[in-house]
Amino acid sequence: MAKSKTGQAFSATLVSGGLYKRNQGRLVRQLTAIGLVAIAIFGAYSLYNVLPLGMSAGMQKGIAVSVVVISTWLAYRVVNFPRFADFLISVEAEISKVTWATWDQLWRSTAVVIVLMFFLSFLLLAYDMLWQLIFKTIGFLQI
């Protein structure tokens, strides 16, 4: 039985250069690829810093650059892998359905959360001091 386009193995899509569903889910796919490349850059920088000191600087830089280039190609291929690309396309479709809060609602909600956190902090402090006083009074706590 022949595999469908979405059922292709990753190894088969790794060497192809085409884009899967070019105009669908572009923003999420681009941001995912940028995130993967950023992780690769930080990893290559860390690798560059821990490579043996006896190695020449050119060799260290070459290895780090090679890691970034290979990781960039892999990130490009991963976001165009049919199953993963379909997932990212559906994520973007669902995100577009979300009703986001206005700035006014956001500020009000943030203020409520901050006030509530301070209130609960002081309430817990009061309970802590009350129990400390009770335990000192009965001789259970000796400070």
DSSP file with accessible surface (Angstrom, degrees, kcal/mol):
  #  RESIDUE AA STRUCTURE BP1 BP2  ACC     N-H-->O    O-->H-N    N-H-->O    O-->H-N    TCO  KAPPA ALPHA  PHI   PSI    X-CA   Y-CA   Z-CA
    1    1 A M              0   0  235      0, 0.0     2,-0.2     0, 0.0     0, 0.0   0.000 360.0 360.0 360.0 130.5    0.0    0.0    0.0
    2    2 A A        -     0   0   95      1,-0.1     2,-0.2     0, 0.0     0, 0.0  -0.487 360.0-117.3 -76.5 143.3    1.4    3.4   -1.0
    3    3 A K        -     0   0  157     -2,-0.2    -1,-0.1     1,-0.1     5,-0.1  -0.552  27.1-121.6 -78.9 146.5    1.9    6.0    1.7
    4    4 A S    >   -     0   0   74     -2,-0.2     3,-0.8     1,-0.1     4,-0.2  -0.300  30.5-100.0 -78.2 171.9   -0.1    9.2    1.4
    5    5 A K  G >  S+     0   0  132      1,-0.3     3,-1.1     2,-0.2    -1,-0.1   0.886 125.4  48.6 -61.1 -39.1    1.6   12.6    1.2
    6    6 A T  G 3  S+     0   0   56      1,-0.2    77,-0.3    76,-0.1    -1,-0.3   0.689 106.3  59.0 -76.2 -14.5    0.9   13.3    4.9
    7    7 A G  G <  S+     0   0   30     -3,-0.8    -1,-0.2    75,-0.1    -2,-0.2   0.288  76.1 130.9 -96.4  10.2    2.3    9.8    5.8
    8    8 A Q    <   -     0   0   67     -3,-1.1    75,-0.2    -4,-0.2     2,-0.1  -0.300  63.2-109.6 -63.2 147.5    5.7   10.4    4.4
    9    9 A A     >  -     0   0   39      1,-0.1     4,-1.6    72,-0.0     3,-0.5  -0.449  20.4-122.3 -74.3 151.8    8.7    9.5    6.6
   10   10 A F  H  > S+     0   0   72      1,-0.2     4,-1.5     2,-0.2    -1,-0.1   0.872 111.6  59.6 -63.4 -35.5   10.7   12.4    7.9
   11   11 A S  H  > S+     0   0   89      1,-0.2     4,-0.6     2,-0.2    -1,-0.2   0.859 104.7  50.2 -63.9 -31.4   13.9   11.0    6.3
   12   12 A A  H  4 S+     0   0   54     -3,-0.5     3,-0.4     1,-0.2     4,-0.4   0.877 113.4  44.4 -73.9 -35.4   12.2   11.2    2.9
   13   13 A T  H  < S+     0   0    2     -4,-1.6     3,-0.4     1,-0.2    -1,-0.2   0.663  96.9  78.2 -81.3 -14.3   11.2   14.8    3.4
   14   14 A L  H  < S+     0   0   51     -4,-1.5    -1,-0.2     1,-0.2    -2,-0.2   0.869  98.7  40.0 -63.7 -35.0   14.6   15.7    4.9
   15   15 A V  S  < S+     0   0  124     -4,-0.6    -1,-0.2    -3,-0.4    -2,-0.2   0.592  97.3  93.0 -93.3  -9.9   16.3   15.9    1.5
   16   16 A S        -     0   0   48     -4,-0.4    -3,-0.0    -3,-0.4     0, 0.0  -0.469  59.2-156.0 -81.3 157.4   13.4   17.6   -0.4
   17   17 A G        +     0   0   48     -2,-0.1    -1,-0.1     2,-0.1    -4,-0.0   0.407  53.1 112.9-111.7   0.6   13.4   21.4   -0.7
   18   18 A G        -     0   0   45      1,-0.1     2,-0.4    -5,-0.1    -2,-0.1  -0.235  64.1-119.4 -77.7 161.9    9.7   22.0   -1.2
   19   19 A L        -     0   0   65     62,-0.0     2,-0.5    -2,-0.0     3,-0.4  -0.854  19.8-134.2 -99.4 137.7    7.2   23.7    1.1
   20   20 A Y  S    S-     0   0   21     -2,-0.4     4,-0.2     1,-0.3    61,-0.0  -0.792  85.8 -13.0 -92.7 124.7    4.2   21.8    2.4
   21   21 A K  S >  S-     0   0   89     -2,-0.5     3,-1.9     1,-0.1    -1,-0.3   0.962  81.9-158.2  45.7  68.1    1.0   23.8    2.1
   22   22 A R  T 3  S+     0   0  155     -3,-0.4    -2,-0.1     1,-0.3    -1,-0.1   0.769  78.7  37.3 -47.4 -45.1    2.9   27.0    1.4
   23   23 A N  T 3  S+     0   0  122      2,-0.1     2,-0.5     3,-0.0     3,-0.3   0.355  96.5  92.2 -99.9   8.7    0.3   29.6    2.4
   24   24 A Q  S <  S-     0   0   95     -3,-1.9    65,-0.1     1,-0.2     5,-0.1  -0.875  98.7  -3.9-107.4 133.5   -1.3   27.9    5.4
   25   25 A G  S  > S+     0   0    9     -2,-0.5     4,-2.2    64,-0.2     5,-0.2   0.801  79.1 153.1  64.5  32.2    0.0   28.5    8.9
   26   26 A R  H  >  +     0   0  131     -3,-0.3     4,-2.8     1,-0.2     5,-0.2   0.917  65.9  48.7 -62.8 -46.3    2.8   30.7    7.8
   27   27 A L  H  > S+     0   0   98      1,-0.2     4,-2.7     2,-0.2     5,-0.2   0.946 114.3  44.2 -63.4 -47.9    3.2   32.8   10.9
   28   28 A V  H  > S+     0   0   28      1,-0.2     4,-2.4     2,-0.2    -1,-0.2   0.913 115.6  48.7 -65.1 -39.7    3.2   29.9   13.3
   29   29 A R  H  X S+     0   0   14     -4,-2.2     4,-2.5     2,-0.2    -1,-0.2   0.913 112.5  47.8 -67.3 -41.0    5.6   27.9   11.1
   30   30 A Q  H  X S+     0   0   96     -4,-2.8     4,-2.6    -5,-0.2    -2,-0.2   0.929 113.2  47.5 -65.7 -43.6    7.9   30.8   10.8
   31   31 A L  H  X S+     0   0  104     -4,-2.7     4,-2.4    -5,-0.2    -2,-0.2   0.884 111.7  50.9 -66.2 -37.0    7.9   31.6   14.5
   32   32 A T  H  X S+     0   0   39     -4,-2.4     4,-2.5    -5,-0.2    -2,-0.2   0.932 111.4  47.7 -63.9 -44.2    8.5   27.9   15.3
   33   33 A A  H  X S+     0   0   21     -4,-2.5     4,-2.6     2,-0.2    -2,-0.2   0.918 111.2  50.8 -63.9 -41.2   11.5   27.8   12.8
   34   34 A I  H  X S+     0   0  109     -4,-2.6     4,-2.6     1,-0.2    -1,-0.2   0.917 110.5  49.9 -62.4 -42.3   12.9   31.0   14.3
   35   35 A G  H  X S+     0   0   32     -4,-2.4     4,-2.2     2,-0.2    -2,-0.2   0.921 111.4  48.0 -62.2 -43.2   12.6   29.5   17.8
   36   36 A L  H  X S+     0   0   69     -4,-2.5     4,-2.1     2,-0.2    -2,-0.2   0.910 112.7  48.3 -64.9 -40.3   14.3   26.3   16.8
   37   37 A V  H  X S+     0   0   33     -4,-2.6     4,-2.6     2,-0.2    -2,-0.2   0.899 109.2  53.4 -67.7 -38.0   17.1   28.2   15.1
   38   38 A A  H  X S+     0   0   37     -4,-2.6     4,-2.5     2,-0.2     5,-0.2   0.924 109.1  48.9 -62.5 -41.8   17.6   30.4   18.1
   39   39 A I  H  X S+     0   0  120     -4,-2.2     4,-2.5     1,-0.2    -1,-0.2   0.917 111.2  50.9 -62.2 -40.6   18.0   27.3   20.3
   40   40 A A  H  X S+     0   0   12     -4,-2.1     4,-2.7     2,-0.2    -2,-0.2   0.896 109.1  50.6 -64.8 -39.5   20.5   26.0   17.8
   41   41 A I  H  X S+     0   0   84     -4,-2.6     4,-2.4     2,-0.2    -2,-0.2   0.935 111.9  46.5 -65.0 -44.7   22.5   29.2   17.9
   42   42 A F  H  X S+     0   0  143     -4,-2.5     4,-2.3     1,-0.2    -2,-0.2   0.906 113.7  49.8 -64.2 -38.0   22.6   29.2   21.7
   43   43 A G  H  X S+     0   0   38     -4,-2.5     4,-2.6    -5,-0.2    -2,-0.2   0.909 110.5  49.0 -65.8 -41.3   23.6   25.5   21.6
   44   44 A A  H  X S+     0   0    4     -4,-2.7     4,-2.8     2,-0.2    -2,-0.2   0.898 110.4  51.5 -66.1 -37.4   26.4   26.2   19.1
   45   45 A Y  H  X S+     0   0  149     -4,-2.4     4,-1.8     2,-0.2    -2,-0.2   0.929 111.7  46.6 -64.5 -43.1   27.6   29.1   21.2
   46   46 A S  H  X S+     0   0   68     -4,-2.3     4,-1.1     1,-0.2    -2,-0.2   0.907 112.7  50.1 -64.3 -41.5   27.7   26.8   24.2
   47   47 A L  H >X S+     0   0   59     -4,-2.6     4,-1.1     1,-0.2     3,-0.6   0.917 107.4  54.1 -62.2 -41.5   29.5   24.1   22.2
   48   48 A Y  H 3< S+     0   0   67     -4,-2.8     3,-0.3     1,-0.2    -1,-0.2   0.882 108.6  50.3 -60.3 -36.9   32.0   26.7   20.9
   49   49 A N  H 3< S+     0   0   92     -4,-1.8    -1,-0.2     1,-0.2    -2,-0.2   0.724 114.6  42.1 -76.0 -20.9   32.8   27.6   24.6
   50   50 A V  H << S+     0   0  111     -4,-1.1    -1,-0.2    -3,-0.6    -2,-0.2   0.452  82.8 116.4-107.7  -0.3   33.3   24.0   25.7
   51   51 A L  S  < S-     0   0   24     -4,-1.1     9,-0.0    -3,-0.3    -3,-0.0  -0.318  83.7 -76.7 -63.9 152.4   35.3   22.6   22.8
   52   52 A P    >   -     0   0   78      0, 0.0     3,-1.2     0, 0.0    -1,-0.1  -0.152  33.9-132.6 -54.6 142.2   38.9   21.5   23.7
   53   53 A L  T 3  S+     0   0  169      1,-0.2    -2,-0.1    -3,-0.1     4,-0.0   0.769 103.0  65.0 -68.7 -25.2   41.4   24.3   24.2
   54   54 A G  T 3  S+     0   0   85      2,-0.1    -1,-0.2     0, 0.0     2,-0.2   0.666  83.1  96.5 -72.2 -12.8   44.0   22.5   22.0
   55   55 A M  S <  S-     0   0   57     -3,-1.2    -4,-0.0     1,-0.1     5,-0.0  -0.507  86.1-106.0 -78.7 143.9   41.7   22.9   19.0
   56   56 A S     >  -     0   0   75     -2,-0.2     4,-2.3     1,-0.1     5,-0.2  -0.298  23.0-118.8 -68.7 155.4   42.4   25.8   16.7
   57   57 A A  H  > S+     0   0   54      1,-0.2     4,-2.6     2,-0.2     5,-0.2   0.870 114.7  54.6 -63.2 -36.5   40.0   28.7   16.8
   58   58 A G  H  > S+     0   0   54      2,-0.2     4,-2.4     1,-0.2    -1,-0.2   0.893 108.1  48.5 -64.4 -39.2   39.1   28.2   13.1
   59   59 A M  H  > S+     0   0  105      2,-0.2     4,-2.4     1,-0.2    -2,-0.2   0.913 111.4  50.3 -66.8 -42.1   38.1   24.6   13.8
   60   60 A Q  H  X S+     0   0   26     -4,-2.3     4,-2.3     1,-0.2    -2,-0.2   0.939 113.7  44.7 -61.3 -46.4   36.0   25.6   16.8
   61   61 A K  H  X S+     0   0  119     -4,-2.6     4,-2.9     1,-0.2     5,-0.3   0.894 111.4  53.9 -65.8 -39.0   34.2   28.3   14.7
   62   62 A G  H  X S+     0   0   34     -4,-2.4     4,-2.4    -5,-0.2    -1,-0.2   0.912 109.9  46.9 -61.7 -42.4   33.8   25.8   11.8
   63   63 A I  H  X S+     0   0   55     -4,-2.4     4,-2.3     2,-0.2    -2,-0.2   0.936 113.6  48.2 -65.1 -45.1   32.1   23.3   14.1
   64   64 A A  H  X S+     0   0   12     -4,-2.3     4,-2.1     1,-0.2    -2,-0.2   0.927 113.6  46.7 -62.5 -43.4   29.8   25.9   15.7
   65   65 A V  H  X S+     0   0   89     -4,-2.9     4,-2.9     1,-0.2    -1,-0.2   0.903 110.5  53.5 -66.1 -39.0   28.8   27.3   12.3
   66   66 A S  H  X S+     0   0   62     -4,-2.4     4,-2.8    -5,-0.3     5,-0.3   0.910 107.5  51.0 -62.2 -40.7   28.3   23.8   10.9
   67   67 A V  H  X S+     0   0   49     -4,-2.3     4,-2.5     2,-0.2    -1,-0.2   0.925 111.9  47.2 -61.9 -43.1   25.9   23.0   13.8
   68   68 A V  H  X S+     0   0   38     -4,-2.1     4,-2.5     2,-0.2    -2,-0.2   0.934 113.5  47.6 -65.2 -44.3   24.0   26.2   13.1
   69   69 A V  H  X S+     0   0   92     -4,-2.9     4,-2.2     2,-0.2    -2,-0.2   0.947 115.2  44.4 -63.7 -47.1   23.7   25.5    9.4
   70   70 A I  H  X S+     0   0  103     -4,-2.8     4,-2.5     1,-0.2    -1,-0.2   0.921 114.6  49.5 -64.2 -41.7   22.6   21.9    9.9
   71   71 A S  H  X S+     0   0   34     -4,-2.5     4,-2.6    -5,-0.3    -1,-0.2   0.869 108.6  53.2 -66.3 -35.2   20.2   22.9   12.6
   72   72 A T  H  X S+     0   0   58     -4,-2.5     4,-2.4     2,-0.2    -1,-0.2   0.928 110.3  47.2 -65.3 -42.7   18.7   25.6   10.4
   73   73 A W  H  X S+     0   0  112     -4,-2.2     4,-2.4     1,-0.2    -2,-0.2   0.928 112.8  49.4 -63.7 -42.9   18.1   23.1    7.6
   74   74 A L  H  X S+     0   0   66     -4,-2.5     4,-2.8     2,-0.2    -2,-0.2   0.908 110.2  50.6 -63.2 -40.2   16.5   20.7   10.1
   75   75 A A  H  X S+     0   0    4     -4,-2.6     4,-2.2     1,-0.2    -1,-0.2   0.922 110.4  50.2 -63.5 -41.3   14.3   23.4   11.5
   76   76 A Y  H  X S+     0   0   76     -4,-2.4     4,-0.5     1,-0.2    -2,-0.2   0.912 114.7  43.5 -61.3 -43.0   13.2   24.3    7.9
   77   77 A R  H >< S+     0   0    5     -4,-2.4     3,-0.6     2,-0.2     4,-0.4   0.872 109.9  56.3 -72.9 -35.6   12.4   20.7    7.2
   78   78 A V  H >< S+     0   0   42     -4,-2.8     3,-1.3     1,-0.2    -2,-0.2   0.934 106.4  49.0 -63.7 -44.2   10.7   20.1   10.5
   79   79 A V  H 3< S+     0   0    8     -4,-2.2    -1,-0.2     1,-0.3    -2,-0.2   0.641 114.7  47.0 -73.6  -9.3    8.2   22.9   10.0
   80   80 A N  T << S+     0   0    5     -3,-0.6    -1,-0.3    -4,-0.5    -2,-0.2   0.306  79.6 117.4-108.9   4.7    7.5   21.5    6.5
   81   81 A F  S <> S-     0   0   36     -3,-1.3     4,-3.5    -4,-0.4     5,-0.3  -0.612  73.0-126.4 -69.0 126.2    7.1   17.9    7.6
   82   82 A P  H  > S+     0   0    3      0, 0.0     4,-2.5     0, 0.0     5,-0.2   0.863 102.9  43.7 -50.9 -47.4    3.5   17.1    6.7
   83   83 A R  H  > S+     0   0  178    -77,-0.3     4,-1.7   -75,-0.2     5,-0.1   0.927 120.0  41.8 -66.6 -43.6    2.2   15.9   10.0
   84   84 A F  H  > S+     0   0   66      2,-0.2     4,-2.6     1,-0.2    -1,-0.2   0.900 114.4  51.9 -70.1 -39.1    3.9   18.6   12.0
   85   85 A A  H  X S+     0   0    0     -4,-3.5     4,-2.7     2,-0.2    -2,-0.2   0.912 108.5  51.2 -63.4 -41.3    3.0   21.3    9.5
   86   86 A D  H  X S+     0   0   47     -4,-2.5     4,-2.3    -5,-0.3    -1,-0.2   0.898 109.8  51.0 -62.0 -39.3   -0.7   20.2    9.7
   87   87 A F  H  X S+     0   0  114     -4,-1.7     4,-2.2    -5,-0.2    -2,-0.2   0.945 111.7  46.0 -61.5 -47.3   -0.5   20.5   13.4
   88   88 A L  H  X S+     0   0    8     -4,-2.6     4,-2.4     2,-0.2    -2,-0.2   0.880 110.7  53.7 -65.3 -36.1    1.0   24.0   13.2
   89   89 A I  H  X S+     0   0   27     -4,-2.7     4,-2.1     1,-0.2    -1,-0.2   0.928 110.3  46.7 -63.0 -42.6   -1.7   25.0   10.7
   90   90 A S  H  X S+     0   0   59     -4,-2.3     4,-2.3     2,-0.2    -2,-0.2   0.863 109.4  55.1 -69.6 -32.2   -4.4   23.8   13.0
   91   91 A V  H  X S+     0   0   46     -4,-2.2     4,-2.7     2,-0.2     5,-0.2   0.944 108.9  47.2 -63.2 -45.9   -2.8   25.7   15.9
   92   92 A E  H  X S+     0   0   57     -4,-2.4     4,-2.0     1,-0.2    -2,-0.2   0.904 110.7  52.5 -64.0 -37.2   -2.9   28.9   13.9
   93   93 A A  H  X S+     0   0   44     -4,-2.1     4,-0.6     1,-0.2    -1,-0.2   0.914 112.3  45.1 -63.9 -40.8   -6.5   28.3   13.0
   94   94 A E  H >< S+     0   0  109     -4,-2.3     3,-0.9     1,-0.2     4,-0.5   0.895 110.4  53.6 -70.8 -38.8   -7.5   27.8   16.6
   95   95 A I  H >< S+     0   0   85     -4,-2.7     3,-1.2     1,-0.3    -1,-0.2   0.872 103.0  58.0 -63.3 -34.9   -5.5   30.8   17.8
   96   96 A S  H 3< S+     0   0   93     -4,-2.0    -1,-0.3     1,-0.2    -2,-0.2   0.735 101.8  56.6 -68.8 -18.6   -7.3   33.0   15.3
   97   97 A K  T << S+     0   0  141     -3,-0.9    -1,-0.2    -4,-0.6    -2,-0.2   0.606  84.0 107.5 -85.0 -12.0  -10.6   31.9   16.9
   98   98 A V    <   -     0   0   64     -3,-1.2     2,-0.7    -4,-0.5    -3,-0.0  -0.424  66.8-137.6 -71.4 137.7   -9.5   33.2   20.3
   99   99 A T        -     0   0  136     -2,-0.1     2,-0.2     0, 0.0    -1,-0.1  -0.871  24.0-150.9 -94.5 113.1  -11.2   36.4   21.6
  100  100 A W        -     0   0  181     -2,-0.7     2,-0.1     1,-0.1     0, 0.0  -0.572  17.5-107.3 -87.9 148.3   -8.4   38.4   23.2
  101  101 A A        -     0   0   63     -2,-0.2    -1,-0.1     1,-0.1     2,-0.1  -0.368  32.1-116.2 -70.9 149.9   -9.0   40.8   26.1
  102  102 A T     >  -     0   0   81      1,-0.1     4,-2.5    -2,-0.1     5,-0.2  -0.350  30.6-104.7 -77.1 167.7   -8.9   44.5   25.5
  103  103 A W  H  > S+     0   0  185      1,-0.2     4,-2.7     2,-0.2     5,-0.2   0.892 122.1  53.1 -61.6 -39.4   -6.2   46.6   27.3
  104  104 A D  H  > S+     0   0   98      1,-0.2     4,-2.3     2,-0.2    -1,-0.2   0.938 111.0  45.4 -62.3 -45.3   -8.8   47.9   29.7
  105  105 A Q  H  > S+     0   0   85      1,-0.2     4,-2.6     2,-0.2     5,-0.2   0.896 112.4  52.8 -63.8 -38.3   -9.9   44.4   30.7
  106  106 A L  H  X S+     0   0   78     -4,-2.5     4,-2.5     2,-0.2    -2,-0.2   0.934 110.5  45.9 -64.0 -45.7   -6.3   43.3   30.9
  107  107 A W  H  X S+     0   0  169     -4,-2.7     4,-2.5     2,-0.2    -1,-0.2   0.909 114.0  48.7 -65.1 -42.5   -5.4   46.2   33.3
  108  108 A R  H  X S+     0   0  139     -4,-2.3     4,-2.3    -5,-0.2    -2,-0.2   0.934 113.2  46.9 -63.0 -45.6   -8.4   45.6   35.5
  109  109 A S  H  X S+     0   0   71     -4,-2.6     4,-2.3     2,-0.2    -2,-0.2   0.906 112.3  50.4 -63.6 -40.0   -7.8   41.9   35.7
  110  110 A T  H  X S+     0   0   55     -4,-2.5     4,-2.6    -5,-0.2     5,-0.2   0.921 110.0  50.2 -64.6 -42.1   -4.1   42.5   36.5
  111  111 A A  H  X S+     0   0   53     -4,-2.5     4,-2.7     1,-0.2     5,-0.3   0.915 109.8  50.8 -62.8 -41.9   -5.0   44.9   39.2
  112  112 A V  H  X S+     0   0   96     -4,-2.3     4,-2.5     1,-0.2    -1,-0.2   0.932 111.4  47.9 -61.5 -44.0   -7.5   42.4   40.8
  113  113 A V  H  X S+     0   0   87     -4,-2.3     4,-2.4     2,-0.2    -2,-0.2   0.934 113.4  46.8 -64.3 -44.7   -4.9   39.7   40.8
  114  114 A I  H  X S+     0   0   85     -4,-2.6     4,-2.3     2,-0.2     5,-0.2   0.938 114.0  47.2 -65.5 -44.8   -2.2   41.9   42.4
  115  115 A V  H  X S+     0   0  100     -4,-2.7     4,-2.6     1,-0.2    -1,-0.2   0.929 112.9  49.6 -62.1 -43.6   -4.5   43.3   45.0
  116  116 A L  H  X S+     0   0   90     -4,-2.5     4,-2.8    -5,-0.3     5,-0.2   0.905 109.1  52.2 -63.3 -39.7   -5.8   39.7   45.8
  117  117 A M  H  X S+     0   0  107     -4,-2.4     4,-2.2     2,-0.2    -1,-0.2   0.920 111.5  46.2 -64.2 -41.9   -2.2   38.4   46.1
  118  118 A F  H  X S+     0   0  126     -4,-2.3     4,-2.5     2,-0.2     5,-0.2   0.925 112.8  50.6 -65.6 -42.2   -1.3   41.2   48.6
  119  119 A F  H  X S+     0   0  124     -4,-2.6     4,-2.4     1,-0.2    -2,-0.2   0.942 112.7  45.5 -60.3 -47.4   -4.5   40.6   50.6
  120  120 A L  H  X S+     0   0   74     -4,-2.8     4,-2.7     2,-0.2    -1,-0.2   0.871 110.7  54.7 -66.9 -33.7   -3.8   36.9   50.8
  121  121 A S  H  X S+     0   0   66     -4,-2.2     4,-2.2    -5,-0.2    -2,-0.2   0.940 111.5  43.6 -63.2 -46.1   -0.1   37.5   51.7
  122  122 A F  H  X S+     0   0  134     -4,-2.5     4,-2.5     2,-0.2    -2,-0.2   0.880 112.6  53.0 -68.0 -35.6   -1.1   39.7   54.6
  123  123 A L  H  X S+     0   0   60     -4,-2.4     4,-2.5    -5,-0.2    -2,-0.2   0.939 110.8  46.5 -64.5 -43.7   -3.8   37.2   55.6
  124  124 A L  H  X S+     0   0  118     -4,-2.7     4,-2.6     2,-0.2    -2,-0.2   0.884 111.0  52.9 -65.9 -36.2   -1.3   34.4   55.7
  125  125 A L  H  X S+     0   0   88     -4,-2.2     4,-2.7    -5,-0.2    -2,-0.2   0.931 109.6  48.8 -62.7 -43.0    1.1   36.6   57.6
  126  126 A A  H  X S+     0   0   53     -4,-2.5     4,-2.6     2,-0.2    -2,-0.2   0.924 112.4  47.5 -63.5 -44.3   -1.6   37.3   60.2
  127  127 A Y  H  X S+     0   0  121     -4,-2.5     4,-2.7     2,-0.2     5,-0.3   0.913 111.9  51.0 -62.4 -41.2   -2.5   33.5   60.5
  128  128 A D  H  X S+     0   0  102     -4,-2.6     4,-2.3     1,-0.2    -2,-0.2   0.930 112.1  45.7 -62.3 -45.0    1.2   32.7   60.9
  129  129 A M  H  X S+     0   0  108     -4,-2.7     4,-2.4     2,-0.2    -1,-0.2   0.891 112.4  52.2 -66.4 -37.9    1.7   35.3   63.6
  130  130 A L  H  X S+     0   0   86     -4,-2.6     4,-2.5     2,-0.2    -2,-0.2   0.947 112.4  43.9 -63.4 -48.4   -1.5   34.1   65.4
  131  131 A W  H  X S+     0   0  133     -4,-2.7     4,-2.9     2,-0.2     5,-0.2   0.879 111.9  53.9 -66.9 -34.7   -0.4   30.5   65.4
  132  132 A Q  H  X S+     0   0   65     -4,-2.3     4,-2.2    -5,-0.3    -1,-0.2   0.928 110.2  47.3 -63.2 -43.2    3.1   31.5   66.4
  133  133 A L  H  X S+     0   0  108     -4,-2.4     4,-2.3     2,-0.2    -2,-0.2   0.923 113.0  48.8 -63.4 -43.6    1.7   33.4   69.4
  134  134 A I  H  X S+     0   0   62     -4,-2.5     4,-2.1     1,-0.2     6,-0.2   0.937 112.7  47.3 -62.9 -45.2   -0.6   30.4   70.3
  135  135 A F  H  X>S+     0   0   71     -4,-2.9     6,-1.7     1,-0.2     5,-1.7   0.857 112.5  49.4 -68.4 -33.4    2.3   27.9   70.1
  136  136 A K  H ><5S+     0   0  100     -4,-2.2     3,-0.6    -5,-0.2    -1,-0.2   0.899 109.5  53.2 -67.1 -40.0    4.6   30.2   72.2
  137  137 A T  H 3<5S+     0   0  110     -4,-2.3    -2,-0.2     1,-0.2    -1,-0.2   0.908 112.0  42.9 -64.8 -40.2    1.8   30.6   74.8
  138  138 A I  H 3<5S-     0   0  118     -4,-2.1    -1,-0.2    -5,-0.2    -2,-0.2   0.522 114.9-114.8 -87.0  -1.6    1.3   26.9   75.3
  139  139 A G  T <<5S+     0   0   40     -3,-0.6    -3,-0.2    -4,-0.5    -4,-0.1   0.600  84.4 116.7  84.4  11.0    5.1   26.2   75.3
  140  140 A F  S   <S+     0   0  153     -5,-1.7     2,-0.5    -6,-0.2    -4,-0.2   0.847  74.3  47.1 -77.8 -33.4    5.2   24.2   72.1
  141  141 A L        -     0   0   58     -6,-1.7     2,-0.6    -9,-0.2    -2,-0.2  -0.928  67.5-169.6-114.1 126.5    7.4   26.7   70.3
  142  142 A Q              0   0  176     -2,-0.5    -6,-0.1    -3,-0.1    -7,-0.0  -0.870 360.0 360.0-122.1  99.4   10.5   28.1   72.0
  143  143 A I              0   0  148     -2,-0.6    -2,-0.0    -7,-0.0     0, 0.0  -0.931 360.0 360.0-118.8 360.0   12.0   31.0   70.1
